Amino acid sequence: MGTHRFLACVLLLGGVFLGASVLAQSSPTYGVGRTPTAEELRSLDISIGPDGAELPPGRGTPKEGAQLFTSKGCVGCHGANGTGGRAPELKSKDGPSVATWERGRILPVRAPFATTVWDYINRAMPLGREGTLKPDEVYALTAFLLNLNEVIPEDAVLDAQSLPKVKMPIGDDYASLPDWKPRTRRLKGYPY
């Protein structure tokens, strides 16, 4: 009698698993979501590479950027001239140096490429209104911050052609940073 019960349980469980499998394969779709169109995918592909090939038309100067820094409310978070606010400081006290990169504090100095600064401002600023700046405004703010940190001169004009040519203080030293593998400890002192 025990064997019959065992066989019945096996058949019953087998039937339950088979039924669940059939139900899972024939479950209805709920019409949630859809495949994005090619245009939608292109609109989300906003990464700017080091060569700046993806940069939009536009231009900006440090002087225009200084005015925008105040009028767009950047001073409210970053403080006057990029220091003293509650958000990260944007002006290096040491000037442009690799030592600043190693401390990992000042984006306009630690970024390996000027296009990285442009990309970050374009995507992440201003806080709460991300992505609302026009390309000219992003070029101007980038120029202001790079000039503030003595990376470019006061009379520089940044656009899609000149921005990728800006030599950042980190130079090629970013390439000498050690490789990091997932689930391993990060090296002390590196900002990634």
N, C-alpha and C positions, 0 to 999 in steps of 0.2 A: 504494500500500500504506500510506503514511503517513496518508492521509485515513481509511482504514478503521480503523486503530488509534485515531486521534483520536476517530472516531465511536463506536467500541466503548468507549473510556474515558468519554466523555460519557454514553453509555447506562448503563454500569455505575455511575458516580457518581450519576446521576439515580435509578437503582434503589435504591442505598444510602440516599440522602436520603429517598426516598419510603417505603422500608421503615422507616427510623428514625422518620419522622413518624407512620406508622400505629401503630408500637409505642408511641410516646409517648402517643398518644390513647387507646390501649386498655390502658395499663399498669394493673395491679391496684392497688387501694387497700390500704393496710396496716393500717387500723383504728387509726391513731395519732392521737390527739386527737379532739375533738368540738366541736360548737358549744356555747358556754356557755348556760346557762339564763338567763332574765330575772332570777331571784333571785341567781344567781352574779354577774351583771353589777352588780346593785344593791349587793351586798356589797363589791365592789371600788371602787365610786364613793365614795371617802372624802374627797374634796377639800372643804375648808371655805372658803367664799368670804368676802369682806369683811363682808357683811351677816350672817353667822353662821346663815343659814337651815338649814344642814345640821348644826349643832351638836346633840349629843345632850343629853338631860336630865342634870343634875348640878350640882355647885357646889363651890367651894373658896375658902379664905382663904389669905393669906400665911403665917399661923402654921401652918396644916396643911401647907402646901407646904414650909416650913422643916423640919418633922419628916420629911416624905417625902424631901426632898433628902438627908438623912442616912440614913434607913432603906433607901432604894432604891439606895444606893451611888453617888449622883451625885457626892458629894465625892471619890470615888476617882479620877474622871477630871477633874472641873472644879475641885477644890480646895474648901477651906472657904469658904463664902460666895461661891462662884462664881469665885474667883480662885486662881491659883497651881498649878493642875493641869496635866496634860499635854494635855488637850483645850482647845478654845477657851474663853476667859474669858467669863463670863456677867454680870459686873458692870463697868459703865463707871467708869473712874477720873475722868472728866470730868462725870459726871452725865448726865442725858438731854439730848443736844444733837444738832443736825444734823451737827456736826463729827464726832461718833462714827459717824454713818451714812456719811459720806464716807470714813472710814477702813475701813468695812466689817467691823468686828470683833465687835460685841456684838449678837447677835440680838434680845434683848428691847428694844433701843433702836432698832436700824436697821430693824426690820420696819415696813412701812407700815401694818399693821393688827394689832391684838392677836389677831385670829383666826388670823393667820399664825403667831404664836408657839405658840398652842394646837395648830394643825395640825402644826407641826414636831415638837413634843414627842410628840404622839399617834402620829405615824408613825415617828419615828426614834429614840426613846429608850425604855428604856436600850439602849445599844449591845450588840448580841448578843441582846437580848430585845425587839426592836422590836415595837410594837403590843400589848404585854402590860399596859400601864397602863389602869386603869379610868377612865371619864370624870371621876369625882370627883377622882381623883389628878391627871389632866391639868389640870383647872381649878385645883387647889391649887398645883401646880408653876408653872403660868403666873402665878398671883397672886403667888407668892413671888418669881419673877424680875422681874415688873413692879414690885413693891414694892421689891425690892433696888435697882432702877435709878430709883427715885423717880418712876415713871410713875403708880402708884396708891397711895393711902394704906394704912397698915397694917391698918385696920379694914374694908377693902373685901371684898366677897363677889362672886366672879365666877361667873356662870352663863350660860346661853344667851342671856338677855336683856341682861345688863350687859356681857358681854365685847365684843360688837361696838360698844358705845358708848364704849369706852376710847379717849381721844385719845392717839395715839402721838407721840413727840417729833418725828418726821420730818414730821408734819402732811401737808399736801398737796405738800410738796417732792418726794416720790417721783415725782409726775407730771411734774415739770420735768426729769427725767433725760433725756438725749438718747436718741433711738432708736438701736438697734443692729441691724445687718443681718448675717445669717450670712456667714461667710467674710471679714469685715472686722475690722480690729484693734479691740480693745476700748479704750475711753478709760482712760487711766491714772487710778487713784484710785477707780474705781467698782467695786463688789464683785460685779458680775454677769458 
